[in-house]
Structures are given as structure tokens and as C-alpha cells.
């Protein structure tokens, strides 16, 4: 009798323990039908039903749940078939009727005699007909005082005589008030009841399987959850047993999972029960099929040697239901059948099978290396080297999961502590890339105990520093990364350069301009050896860092040439907004889009948050808000799941910024609260600055100019809690406007002077439009100013290239407001219409409302946009919004699934729910909807 089933968390508890309760996840239709059967019995209508399904699918749990749930007035009788008693006549019937034997004397004598004979209480001769009538009479009398439910588990193990009697009764039920439920396992001894209604239990739905795993393994990390769900294939017993067989470290990602998940004996037996004889007779060939991961039939038959005998063995396994065969592949019916066969095989047989497969594979086939390793006992430097080469090739091909596994195995075989430490460190980098931080930390700890060699310490510092930047304190990351770079500046300049790139990002995030400038100085030493020429780049970094940074001097390094023409694209990763300041936005955005696409393609979810951050930062300031929000939400999910708290805070700050400009004040404030709770303790200055900027814009959007000025000063005032040496430059134009709208002319002029001083020194052409707009905004109150001068400044601001439609719209709005105040109504209307068009196109609803109000003040009646276009954000979850955007771009469900790390079935489920929300009925209609902001450019969508 199975003690765990369906979705029962405590299915092993006795069903007779009333009140114990069995927690069921899913199976709503099946439970409703079973309850209906009992409800009918309470009304005097009898009925029967057979629950069928493979082992571990949940039959016992459903019986337990029904027994616990029936009303007190329903008498519950339980019985279960027992394999060891399957040939013992009347054994099952004795279980059913034993509680009712005190009523035997009330039966007609022929029936009572037959029952006594069956139970050894009378003569040896049993009349089957009278026996069956007697059993029916006893069960009918059991319900004389109220309805009864007879629940028979593992009916396939009932002895044939008992099964015949119980089925005889089930066919004759009418008004006895009796509900009979049989539960029978498929794939073993048959329980033939073709004339009884039945329920066939299939696997749990993906959502129910995940919900059950939440209960059975709440501590399991994402990668472990995926593996368990994939191998369990909706089997409730497996969803209980697989996590229980893993260690806490394995569940939490601190230790790697084995190639075959361990199966407890009951689960293993379930998957071998139906073909135990086949597995014993043809185990060698089946083991080859287990170990040949891709199921290549030719390889399996070649490794077996005798192709005809091997083919016959595979046919026998297919007939027994273990595998499916086609002309080229062997497919196991259930993933756990493979694990069961593997774990049932002796160790020597496994090694022999691995060696047989290794012999038939080419020298350059990585599968050969894995089979050699699996058949090797003890340390072996030759095998270790082959595995390490396999790991290197996998890393270069963008397969971090395979690379990490190969490097870990290589370290186990290596005899040199230094070599082992290096491979463990590289494996830690792969673990981080695949969102397994606990495993990465464990591997680094193991490596650091093996050697203090500078090159290995530097490689470890690269991983430690990246993890600290994403999950901890960026200031600590700077120190770790710079110390690591100094260890190998002369011996390994390429590694040093990689460390310095990440150190510069950490210095930016921590608001450490001096460390950022030191990074540039150290990069000068790596440049000649790596073939890079960072002179212009170093000069720009120093300008951005400001006066007082190491080696800084006005105009140092020259100003000719853009960053993208003197250094490779990796330098764009040095800070989130750096390409914006250096005028290389388009080139950097394209490079970063390609990097994000590569991360998605390679499944490197751990690397996604830090890869996405510089891209979404550029998309914010260039007006690509839809793309920025979609990228940020996707990366945020990966950051939350892998514990990258600092990266998650900055991504939430990005979403708070987009919420502010869209006019979603409540969402902006909610996101900001989450950011402040994390970024403050971790001293994540960039996230603090960005979220204060978002809150300031939100206050400005809500008409609270004084509040906006206060919040924005937190970013721009030296020593303030949210001050950031570079982001403050982006915020200063907004501070000027907030102060001007609040009537704080003095602070507005002070902010403008700071902006002008920095802009003149840093030479940032992309901010020229904002600078001229601020000059025009404050020129009106200057003593020597004339309307012509204000006009000229606004005109120059419009002529200068604005970084985004939103910024251009703000210039048109302020110009239109000034023109209206100057009673130049026609010109004012022209500017305000331009502003309104740009704001509506950008989805900047609060600013569109400001433009509309100004137009009304200028004598025009402005209506809201006419209907006819669905607001694709209305009522959609963040995940639904992502899927809608990608589907509208023409991507298939499979394409979307790969990009968002979902299954195609999940994507289809989301789209099915979205269509009614959007008022559409087909996929092609998505392309006709107007999104809340314009689509990202084609390059971004690709």
C-alpha cells in the first residue's frame, strides 16, 4: 500500500486518524467526483469507482483525503491489497468484512455458512454465490444506521477470489447507501473491472507540481527545483522522495547534484516493478542506453558488441514499457526509470558500460572524456586534463553549466593542489554565471584552502568581487577586485584587465570616484600587453571622477575621439551611464544588447542582472522605457532568485524611475521603499541616487515641486545620503526645474552654476540641450535679460540634440509655458502641441497632462486620446507585459520561452489569459495594439 501519493504532504499518516488531515495540492476534479460519490451514498444512492494510475501518482493520498473529509455520520471501511497475500484466497475479503463479522448471525443461513467457511469458521466447502450475497448483505447492514464508504487500496494485489466477490457487490449496488472506491496501480498485476466507472490519474499539472515542491522542498534553489521538476514529471511521490534524498547543501545549491538523483528504495522499485525480469535479463544493454544521454541507438548497439542480441534486448524493454524505440533513438518512458536502472546496476557493471561507450567514440568527442572519467577510480592527471579541456571548450561555446561540471570533476582527479585550486576557482565562476551562488562560495572556499598562489588568488578575487558587487557591498567589492588585479598586473595583464573592469563598475556603484580614477591608472599598465590603448578613456574617466582624483588635471589626456574608437566595447561595462556621458550611446547599446542576448542564449542567469544593468541605464536616459522595464523585470527575477540583493535594488530603482515618468506614483513609492531597505545597509550609492531621482521625478509629476527639489538635492548635495558623483550630473537639470517651479530662485541658480562648471570641464555634448533649457528657464528673472535672449536660449536648446523624446518634450513644454506667460499665444500653442505629442508618444502621462493644462490655459480644449487602442499595460502582470511585447514583435512561444527562461506551455498559458484582458481573440491582433510607450528599436528587439 502506498503511503504517499497525489499531492499529500503527510500522506504517510493513518487514514483512520480523524482530524489529522491530508494536504492535497491540485486534483480538484478528482476530489469533487469522489465527494460526489459519498454525497450520493448519504442520499441513499450507492455507487462504485476505480482510481487508476501508475505508482506514486497519488491514489493513496486521494483515498486518505476522502476518508479524512467525509462527514462524521459516514462509516469508513478501509482495506488494502498485499502482494505477499495475493495468492491467499479470501485474504482481501477478510480485511473488508472483519469489522462486520459480529452481524454474521443476522444473515440467512446459506450466506452465513459460506462466509464462515471462507474465514475458517465452519466447513471447508465455500459456495461462491452465497458468499458474495453474504458479503453484500453484511455491507448493506453496515449502512443500516447511515451511509458507508468502502475504500480499497492497491486493489491489484487483492487475491482473485476476494476481487471477484467485491466486484460482484460493486455491480449490484443500488440503494444501500454504500460508496465503493478501488485504487489500482497500472503496470503491475492487473485489476480487471471494465464495467465500473473510473478515474485515470495523470501527472500533476506544472503549476500543481511547483506548488507541491514548495511544500516538500521550500529551501531548494531554482536550479535544483528545475532538476527535480524535470525528473519527477508530475509524480507526487517523486516530488516528496527526491528532495528527501538530497542533502541540505544540495537543496540550497551549495553542493552539485549527482548525475542521477538518488532514489529511495520504494521509488526505485515502483519504476522497475513492471519490468523487473527484463531489467535482470537485459541489464547490460539497458545500462548502455541509460549512460548514452542522447539515446543514440547506433552507439548503444555498437558498444554492446552483439548487435542482434542487443536489439532483441531493447525490443524486450520496449514491450515491457521501460523505453520507446524509433529508428535512431532510445527514449525512456520516465526520467526516473533511468535513475532506477543505473542505481540498481553493480558498480563494476557501470564502469564496464562507460568503458564500452568510450571505446566507440572519437578522440575529439567530449562524451568520450565523460565516459573515461566515470570509469576511472582514484586520481588521474590525464583524465583531469581531458576534463579541464572539455570545460574550457564549453565555456568558450557558452555552456557554463557543462563547463562548471567538467571543471569540478577535473579538480577531483588532479593531483596538484595548485591545479585543483585553479579549476575549482574557474568552476566557481561558472556556478555564479548559472545562478548558483552557494555552490560558487563553497568552491571558492575549497580552492583557497589549497594554495596561496597569486594567480589563483586573483582568479578567486574576480569571482568574489563580482559576487560582492551583485549581492553585497560594492565598496568591499572595489577593494577585493583592485587587490586581485595588483597580484597579476605584470604576469597576467588580461586577467588584471578583467578585474579592473569589474572594479570600475563597483567603484561607480559605491560612489568612489578616486577608486574609479585609480582603475584607469592601473589599466594604463595593462594596455600595452593586451593591445588596448586606454589613454583617451582614462582621461574621460578622470574628468567624470572630478577634480581631486588621482592624477587628474584639467584637460588631461586630450579630447579628440570617442571612447568607442580608442578602446574595445568591454569598457562600456565600466559604469552604467558612462557611454551616455562619452557620447557613445548607440554603439554601447548595441554591444550591450548583444551581450544580454548571449547571456540569455547560454542560460547564464546568474550573469543576467549585472549584464542588464548598463543596458537599462542607457535605455532610461534615451527614452526606451518599455524595453528598459521589460529587461529590468526579467533580470530582477533572476537577481531575487539568486540572492543578488544589490543588483536587485538597482533594478528596482530603474523600475521606480519608469513608474514615475509613467505617472504610476503608488508603484514608484512601493518600489522605492524596497530599494531603500536594501541599498542603504549595503551602501549601494548608485541605487540610492537613482531611486531618489525617481522619487523626485514622481513628486514633480504630482505637482509637488518643493518636495521634488528636496529629494533631488539628496542626490546632488556633497555628503548627502544619496549623493553620487556622476548621477548627480544627470539630476541637476531636474533640480533646476523643480526649484524654479517651487519659486526657489536662489537654489535653482546655484544648481545651474554647478551644472555649468561640471559640463564645461567634462565636455558632455549630450547634456547641452538640458543646460540651455535651464539657462532659458532662469534667464527670465535676470536683470539684464530680454525676451529675445530667453527666446534665443530656448531655440538653441531645441536645436541641440536631445537624448530622448521625453527630454525634447520638456523643453517644448517649458518654452510653451514661457510663451503663454509672454502672451504669445499662437507660438505657445505650437510648442505645447509638440510637447503633448512627444509626451503621449513616450507614455509620460503626467507631463502630457501638464501640456494639456497649458493648452487649456492658452484657450484650447484638449480631449483625452480617442479610444480604439488598448492600453497594453492595463491589468497585466509584469510577466504578462513582457510576453505580450515579445509576441507583438512576432516571436514564437518557443522564442519567448528561451528568452524568459520559461516553458513554451507557460508562455501559451499566459497569452491565453492575456487575450481577454486586451479585448482581442488572436495572436496577430497583438501587432495592431499600441503599447504604453513606443517599441524599442529593431536592434533592441533582436
Secondary structure in CASP SS format (residue, H / E / C, confidence):
PFRMAT SS
TARGET T0000
AUTHOR 0000-0000-0000
METHOD secondary structure of the structure
MODEL  1
X C 1.00
X C 1.00
X C 1.00
X C 1.00
X C 1.00
X C 1.00
X C 1.00
X C 1.00
X C 1.00
X C 1.00
X C 1.00
X C 1.00
X C 1.00
X C 1.00
X C 1.00
X C 1.00
X C 1.00
X C 1.00
X C 1.00
X C 1.00
X C 1.00
X C 1.00
X C 1.00
X C 1.00
X C 1.00
X C 1.00
X C 1.00
X H 1.00
X H 1.00
X H 1.00
X H 1.00
X H 1.00
X H 1.00
X H 1.00
X H 1.00
X H 1.00
X H 1.00
X H 1.00
X H 1.00
X H 1.00
X H 1.00
X H 1.00
X C 1.00
X C 1.00
X C 1.00
X C 1.00
X E 1.00
X E 1.00
X E 1.00
X E 1.00
X E 1.00
X E 1.00
X E 1.00
X C 1.00
X C 1.00
X C 1.00
X C 1.00
X C 1.00
X H 1.00
X H 1.00
X H 1.00
X H 1.00
X H 1.00
X H 1.00
X H 1.00
X H 1.00
X H 1.00
X H 1.00
X H 1.00
X C 1.00
X C 1.00
X C 1.00
X C 1.00
X C 1.00
X E 1.00
X E 1.00
X E 1.00
X E 1.00
X E 1.00
X E 1.00
X C 1.00
X C 1.00
X H 1.00
X H 1.00
X H 1.00
X C 1.00
X C 1.00
X C 1.00
X C 1.00
X C 1.00
X H 1.00
X H 1.00
X H 1.00
X H 1.00
X H 1.00
X H 1.00
X H 1.00
X H 1.00
X H 1.00
X H 1.00
X H 1.00
X H 1.00
X H 1.00
X H 1.00
X H 1.00
X H 1.00
X C 1.00
X C 1.00
X H 1.00
X H 1.00
X H 1.00
X H 1.00
X H 1.00
X H 1.00
X H 1.00
X H 1.00
X H 1.00
X H 1.00
X C 1.00
X C 1.00
X C 1.00
X C 1.00
X C 1.00
X C 1.00
X C 1.00
X C 1.00
X C 1.00
X H 1.00
X H 1.00
X H 1.00
X H 1.00
X H 1.00
X H 1.00
X H 1.00
X H 1.00
X H 1.00
X H 1.00
X H 1.00
X H 1.00
X H 1.00
X H 1.00
X H 1.00
X C 1.00
X C 1.00
X C 1.00
X C 1.00
X C 1.00
X E 1.00
X E 1.00
X E 1.00
X E 1.00
X E 1.00
X E 1.00
X C 1.00
X H 1.00
X H 1.00
X H 1.00
X C 1.00
X C 1.00
X H 1.00
X H 1.00
X H 1.00
X H 1.00
X H 1.00
X H 1.00
X H 1.00
X H 1.00
X H 1.00
X H 1.00
X H 1.00
X H 1.00
X C 1.00
X C 1.00
X C 1.00
X C 1.00
X C 1.00
X C 1.00
X E 1.00
X E 1.00
X E 1.00
X E 1.00
X E 1.00
X E 1.00
X E 1.00
X E 1.00
X C 1.00
X C 1.00
X C 1.00
X C 1.00
X C 1.00
X C 1.00
X C 1.00
X C 1.00
X C 1.00
X C 1.00
X C 1.00
X C 1.00
X E 1.00
X E 1.00
X E 1.00
X C 1.00
X C 1.00
X C 1.00
X C 1.00
X C 1.00
X H 1.00
X H 1.00
X H 1.00
X H 1.00
X H 1.00
X H 1.00
X H 1.00
X H 1.00
X H 1.00
X H 1.00
X H 1.00
X C 1.00
X C 1.00
X C 1.00
X C 1.00
X C 1.00
X H 1.00
X H 1.00
X H 1.00
X H 1.00
X H 1.00
X H 1.00
X H 1.00
X H 1.00
X H 1.00
X H 1.00
X H 1.00
X C 1.00
X C 1.00
X C 1.00
X H 1.00
X H 1.00
X H 1.00
X H 1.00
X H 1.00
X H 1.00
X H 1.00
X H 1.00
X H 1.00
X C 1.00
X C 1.00
X C 1.00
X H 1.00
X H 1.00
X H 1.00
X H 1.00
X C 1.00
X C 1.00
X C 1.00
X C 1.00
X C 1.00
X C 1.00
X C 1.00
X C 1.00
X C 1.00
X C 1.00
X C 1.00
X C 1.00
X C 1.00
X H 1.00
X H 1.00
X H 1.00
X H 1.00
X H 1.00
X H 1.00
X H 1.00
X H 1.00
X H 1.00
X H 1.00
X H 1.00
X H 1.00
X H 1.00
X H 1.00
X H 1.00
X H 1.00
X H 1.00
X C 1.00
X H 1.00
X H 1.00
X H 1.00
X H 1.00
X H 1.00
X H 1.00
X H 1.00
X H 1.00
X H 1.00
X C 1.00
X C 1.00
X C 1.00
X C 1.00
X E 1.00
X H 1.00
X H 1.00
X H 1.00
X H 1.00
X H 1.00
X H 1.00
X H 1.00
X H 1.00
X C 1.00
X C 1.00
X H 1.00
X H 1.00
X H 1.00
X H 1.00
X H 1.00
X H 1.00
X H 1.00
X H 1.00
X H 1.00
X H 1.00
X H 1.00
X H 1.00
X H 1.00
X C 1.00
X C 1.00
X C 1.00
X E 1.00
X E 1.00
X E 1.00
X C 1.00
X C 1.00
X C 1.00
X E 1.00
X E 1.00
X E 1.00
X E 1.00
X C 1.00
X C 1.00
X H 1.00
X H 1.00
X H 1.00
X H 1.00
X H 1.00
X H 1.00
X H 1.00
X H 1.00
X H 1.00
X H 1.00
X C 1.00
X C 1.00
X H 1.00
X H 1.00
X H 1.00
X H 1.00
X H 1.00
X H 1.00
X H 1.00
X H 1.00
X H 1.00
X H 1.00
X H 1.00
X H 1.00
X H 1.00
X H 1.00
X C 1.00
X C 1.00
X C 1.00
X C 1.00
X C 1.00
X H 1.00
X H 1.00
X H 1.00
X H 1.00
X H 1.00
X H 1.00
X H 1.00
X H 1.00
X H 1.00
X C 1.00
X C 1.00
X C 1.00
X C 1.00
X C 1.00
X C 1.00
X H 1.00
X H 1.00
X H 1.00
X H 1.00
X H 1.00
X H 1.00
X H 1.00
X H 1.00
X H 1.00
X H 1.00
X H 1.00
X H 1.00
X H 1.00
X H 1.00
X H 1.00
X H 1.00
X C 1.00
X C 1.00
X C 1.00
X H 1.00
X H 1.00
X H 1.00
X H 1.00
X H 1.00
X H 1.00
X H 1.00
X H 1.00
X H 1.00
X H 1.00
X H 1.00
X H 1.00
X H 1.00
X H 1.00
X C 1.00
X C 1.00
X C 1.00
X H 1.00
X H 1.00
X H 1.00
X H 1.00
X H 1.00
X H 1.00
X H 1.00
X H 1.00
X H 1.00
X H 1.00
X H 1.00
X H 1.00
X H 1.00
X H 1.00
X H 1.00
X H 1.00
X H 1.00
X C 1.00
X C 1.00
X C 1.00
X H 1.00
X H 1.00
X H 1.00
X H 1.00
X H 1.00
X H 1.00
X H 1.00
X H 1.00
X H 1.00
X H 1.00
X H 1.00
X H 1.00
X C 1.00
X C 1.00
X C 1.00
X C 1.00
X C 1.00
X H 1.00
X H 1.00
X H 1.00
X H 1.00
X H 1.00
X H 1.00
X H 1.00
X H 1.00
X H 1.00
X H 1.00
X H 1.00
X H 1.00
X H 1.00
X H 1.00
X H 1.00
X H 1.00
X H 1.00
X H 1.00
X C 1.00
X C 1.00
X H 1.00
X H 1.00
X H 1.00
X H 1.00
X H 1.00
X H 1.00
X H 1.00
X H 1.00
X H 1.00
X H 1.00
X H 1.00
X H 1.00
X H 1.00
X H 1.00
X C 1.00
X C 1.00
X C 1.00
X C 1.00
X C 1.00
X H 1.00
X H 1.00
X H 1.00
X H 1.00
X H 1.00
X H 1.00
X H 1.00
X H 1.00
X H 1.00
X H 1.00
X H 1.00
X H 1.00
X H 1.00
X H 1.00
X H 1.00
X H 1.00
X H 1.00
X C 1.00
X C 1.00
X C 1.00
X H 1.00
X H 1.00
X H 1.00
X H 1.00
X H 1.00
X H 1.00
X H 1.00
X H 1.00
X H 1.00
X H 1.00
X H 1.00
X H 1.00
X H 1.00
X H 1.00
X H 1.00
X H 1.00
X H 1.00
X H 1.00
X C 1.00
X C 1.00
X C 1.00
X C 1.00
X H 1.00
X H 1.00
X H 1.00
X H 1.00
X H 1.00
X H 1.00
X H 1.00
X H 1.00
X H 1.00
X H 1.00
X H 1.00
X C 1.00
X C 1.00
X C 1.00
X C 1.00
X C 1.00
X C 1.00
X C 1.00
X C 1.00
X C 1.00
X C 1.00
X C 1.00
X C 1.00
X C 1.00
X C 1.00
X C 1.00
X C 1.00
X C 1.00
X H 1.00
X H 1.00
X H 1.00
X H 1.00
X C 1.00
X C 1.00
X H 1.00
X H 1.00
X H 1.00
X H 1.00
X H 1.00
X H 1.00
X C 1.00
X C 1.00
X C 1.00
X H 1.00
X H 1.00
X H 1.00
X H 1.00
X H 1.00
X C 1.00
X C 1.00
X H 1.00
X H 1.00
X H 1.00
X H 1.00
X H 1.00
X H 1.00
X H 1.00
X H 1.00
X H 1.00
X H 1.00
X H 1.00
X H 1.00
X H 1.00
X H 1.00
X H 1.00
X H 1.00
X H 1.00
X H 1.00
X C 1.00
X C 1.00
X H 1.00
X H 1.00
X H 1.00
X H 1.00
X H 1.00
X H 1.00
X H 1.00
X H 1.00
X H 1.00
X H 1.00
X H 1.00
X H 1.00
X H 1.00
X H 1.00
X H 1.00
X H 1.00
X H 1.00
X C 1.00
X C 1.00
X C 1.00
X H 1.00
X H 1.00
X H 1.00
X H 1.00
X H 1.00
X H 1.00
X H 1.00
X H 1.00
X H 1.00
X H 1.00
X H 1.00
X H 1.00
X H 1.00
X H 1.00
X H 1.00
X H 1.00
X H 1.00
X C 1.00
X C 1.00
X C 1.00
X H 1.00
X H 1.00
X H 1.00
X H 1.00
X H 1.00
X H 1.00
X H 1.00
X H 1.00
X H 1.00
X H 1.00
X H 1.00
X H 1.00
X H 1.00
X H 1.00
X H 1.00
X H 1.00
X H 1.00
X H 1.00
X C 1.00
X C 1.00
X H 1.00
X H 1.00
X H 1.00
X H 1.00
X H 1.00
X H 1.00
X H 1.00
X H 1.00
X H 1.00
X H 1.00
X H 1.00
X H 1.00
X H 1.00
X H 1.00
X H 1.00
X C 1.00
X C 1.00
X C 1.00
X C 1.00
X C 1.00
X H 1.00
X H 1.00
X H 1.00
X H 1.00
X H 1.00
X H 1.00
X H 1.00
X H 1.00
X H 1.00
X H 1.00
X H 1.00
X H 1.00
X H 1.00
X H 1.00
X H 1.00
X H 1.00
X H 1.00
X C 1.00
X C 1.00
X C 1.00
X H 1.00
X H 1.00
X H 1.00
X H 1.00
X H 1.00
X H 1.00
X H 1.00
X H 1.00
X H 1.00
X H 1.00
X H 1.00
X H 1.00
X C 1.00
X C 1.00
X C 1.00
X C 1.00
X C 1.00
X C 1.00
X C 1.00
X C 1.00
X C 1.00
X C 1.00
X H 1.00
X H 1.00
X H 1.00
X H 1.00
X H 1.00
X H 1.00
X H 1.00
X H 1.00
X H 1.00
X H 1.00
X H 1.00
X H 1.00
X H 1.00
X H 1.00
X H 1.00
X C 1.00
X C 1.00
X C 1.00
X H 1.00
X H 1.00
X H 1.00
X H 1.00
X H 1.00
X H 1.00
X H 1.00
X H 1.00
X H 1.00
X H 1.00
X H 1.00
X H 1.00
X H 1.00
X H 1.00
X H 1.00
X H 1.00
X H 1.00
X H 1.00
X C 1.00
X C 1.00
X H 1.00
X H 1.00
X H 1.00
X H 1.00
X H 1.00
X H 1.00
X H 1.00
X H 1.00
X H 1.00
X H 1.00
X H 1.00
X H 1.00
X H 1.00
X H 1.00
X H 1.00
X C 1.00
X C 1.00
X C 1.00
X C 1.00
X C 1.00
X C 1.00
X C 1.00
X H 1.00
X H 1.00
X H 1.00
X H 1.00
X H 1.00
X H 1.00
X H 1.00
X H 1.00
X H 1.00
X H 1.00
X H 1.00
X H 1.00
X H 1.00
X C 1.00
X C 1.00
X C 1.00
X C 1.00
X C 1.00
X H 1.00
X H 1.00
X H 1.00
X H 1.00
X H 1.00
X H 1.00
X H 1.00
X H 1.00
X H 1.00
X H 1.00
X H 1.00
X H 1.00
X H 1.00
X H 1.00
X H 1.00
X H 1.00
X H 1.00
X C 1.00
X C 1.00
X C 1.00
X H 1.00
X H 1.00
X H 1.00
X H 1.00
X H 1.00
X H 1.00
X H 1.00
X H 1.00
X H 1.00
X H 1.00
X H 1.00
X H 1.00
X H 1.00
X H 1.00
X H 1.00
X H 1.00
X H 1.00
X H 1.00
X C 1.00
X C 1.00
X H 1.00
X H 1.00
X H 1.00
X H 1.00
X H 1.00
X H 1.00
X H 1.00
X H 1.00
X H 1.00
X H 1.00
X H 1.00
X H 1.00
X H 1.00
X C 1.00
X C 1.00
X C 1.00
X C 1.00
X C 1.00
X C 1.00
X C 1.00
X C 1.00
X C 1.00
X C 1.00
X C 1.00
X C 1.00
X C 1.00
X C 1.00
X C 1.00
X C 1.00
X C 1.00
X C 1.00
X C 1.00
X C 1.00
X H 1.00
X H 1.00
X H 1.00
X H 1.00
X H 1.00
X H 1.00
X H 1.00
X H 1.00
X H 1.00
X H 1.00
X H 1.00
X C 1.00
X C 1.00
X C 1.00
X C 1.00
X H 1.00
X H 1.00
X H 1.00
X H 1.00
X H 1.00
X H 1.00
X H 1.00
X H 1.00
X C 1.00
X C 1.00
X C 1.00
X H 1.00
X H 1.00
X H 1.00
X H 1.00
X H 1.00
X H 1.00
X H 1.00
X H 1.00
X H 1.00
X H 1.00
X H 1.00
X H 1.00
X H 1.00
X H 1.00
X H 1.00
X C 1.00
X C 1.00
X C 1.00
X C 1.00
X H 1.00
X H 1.00
X H 1.00
X H 1.00
X H 1.00
X H 1.00
X C 1.00
X C 1.00
X C 1.00
X C 1.00
X C 1.00
X C 1.00
X C 1.00
X C 1.00
X C 1.00
X H 1.00
X H 1.00
X H 1.00
X H 1.00
X C 1.00
END
